[in-house]
Amino acid sequence: MKDQNLKDEVMKILEEAPNARKALLENYDNLLKLADYCQNNYIKSGDSSMKALEETKNFTTQSLASIAYQISTLANSVLSLFDAQTNQLRHMESSINLIGQVRDAIFKHDKL
């Protein structure tokens, strides 16, 4: 059952990866649009350039926090994938070692 849980976890992460990548690409596009908006807003602001600058700072802070969260979530998924695959490899190694021990026991028994 544990092996099935590992497989399920790996499959879940691999299925979620394309959506996570898509979300990062969408954020990239949104950041470019936001940068254009902020630049145009600042240019058009005239005497209220400080207000436009503060608005730009707020947008920047919110956007970077959102992207940092997405990257952190994606990084945690990748780490979980690595952990699950490491556990699968340990299980395979254990199985191979057991097969080797059984083989050695059979050959030792045949020599007697």
C-alpha positions as CSV (number, residue, x, y, z in Angstrom):
1,M,0.0,0.0,0.0
2,K,2.9,2.4,0.8
3,D,4.3,1.8,-2.7
4,Q,1.0,2.8,-4.2
5,N,0.9,6.0,-2.1
6,L,4.3,6.9,-3.4
7,K,3.2,6.3,-7.0
8,D,0.0,8.3,-6.4
9,E,2.0,11.2,-5.0
10,V,4.4,11.2,-7.9
11,M,1.6,11.1,-10.4
12,K,-0.2,13.9,-8.7
13,I,2.8,16.1,-8.8
14,L,3.5,15.3,-12.4
15,E,-0.1,16.1,-13.3
16,E,0.0,19.5,-11.5
17,A,3.3,20.6,-13.0
18,P,2.0,21.8,-16.3
19,N,-0.6,24.0,-14.5
20,A,2.0,25.4,-12.2
21,R,4.2,26.2,-15.2
22,K,1.2,27.8,-17.0
23,A,0.5,30.0,-13.9
24,L,4.1,31.2,-13.8
25,L,4.0,32.1,-17.5
26,E,0.7,33.9,-17.0
27,N,2.3,35.8,-14.1
28,Y,5.2,36.7,-16.3
29,D,2.8,38.2,-18.9
30,N,0.9,40.0,-16.2
31,L,4.1,41.5,-14.8
32,L,5.0,42.9,-18.2
33,K,1.5,44.4,-18.5
34,L,1.8,45.8,-15.0
35,A,5.2,47.3,-15.8
36,D,3.8,49.0,-18.9
37,Y,0.8,50.3,-16.9
38,C,3.0,51.6,-14.1
39,Q,5.3,53.3,-16.5
40,N,2.5,55.0,-18.5
41,N,0.8,55.9,-15.2
42,Y,3.9,57.6,-13.9
43,I,4.5,59.4,-17.2
44,K,0.9,60.7,-17.2
45,S,0.8,61.5,-13.5
46,G,2.4,64.9,-13.9
47,D,2.3,66.7,-10.5
48,S,1.0,63.6,-8.7
49,S,4.1,61.5,-9.5
50,M,4.6,60.5,-5.9
51,K,1.1,59.0,-5.8
52,A,1.9,57.0,-9.0
53,L,5.2,55.9,-7.5
54,E,3.5,54.7,-4.3
55,E,1.0,52.8,-6.4
56,T,3.8,51.2,-8.4
57,K,5.5,50.2,-5.1
58,N,2.3,48.6,-3.9
59,F,1.7,46.7,-7.1
60,T,5.3,45.6,-7.2
61,T,5.2,44.3,-3.6
62,Q,1.9,42.4,-4.2
63,S,3.2,40.9,-7.5
64,L,6.5,39.8,-6.1
65,A,4.9,38.3,-3.1
66,S,2.5,36.3,-5.3
67,I,5.3,35.1,-7.5
68,A,7.4,34.1,-4.5
69,Y,4.5,32.1,-3.1
70,Q,4.0,30.3,-6.5
71,I,7.7,29.5,-6.8
72,S,7.8,28.3,-3.2
73,T,4.8,26.1,-3.8
74,L,6.4,24.7,-7.0
75,A,9.7,24.1,-5.3
76,N,8.0,22.2,-2.5
77,S,6.3,20.1,-5.1
78,V,9.6,19.3,-6.7
79,L,11.1,18.4,-3.4
80,S,8.2,16.1,-2.6
81,L,8.7,14.5,-6.0
82,F,12.4,14.0,-5.2
83,D,11.5,12.5,-1.8
84,A,8.9,10.2,-3.3
85,Q,11.3,9.0,-6.0
86,T,14.1,8.5,-3.5
87,N,11.7,6.3,-1.5
88,Q,10.9,4.4,-4.6
89,L,14.6,3.8,-5.3
90,R,15.2,2.7,-1.7
91,H,12.3,0.2,-2.1
92,M,13.8,-1.1,-5.3
93,E,17.2,-1.3,-3.8
94,S,15.8,-3.3,-0.9
95,S,14.0,-5.6,-3.3
96,I,17.2,-6.1,-5.3
97,N,19.2,-6.8,-2.1
98,L,16.6,-9.4,-1.1
99,I,16.8,-11.1,-4.4
100,G,20.6,-11.2,-4.1
101,Q,20.3,-12.8,-0.7
102,V,17.9,-15.4,-1.9
103,R,20.1,-16.2,-4.8
104,D,23.2,-16.5,-2.5
105,A,21.3,-18.8,-0.2
106,I,20.2,-21.0,-3.1
107,F,23.7,-21.3,-4.5
108,K,25.1,-21.9,-1.0
109,H,22.5,-24.6,-0.5
110,D,23.3,-26.2,-3.9
111,K,27.0,-26.4,-3.1
112,L,26.3,-28.5,0.0
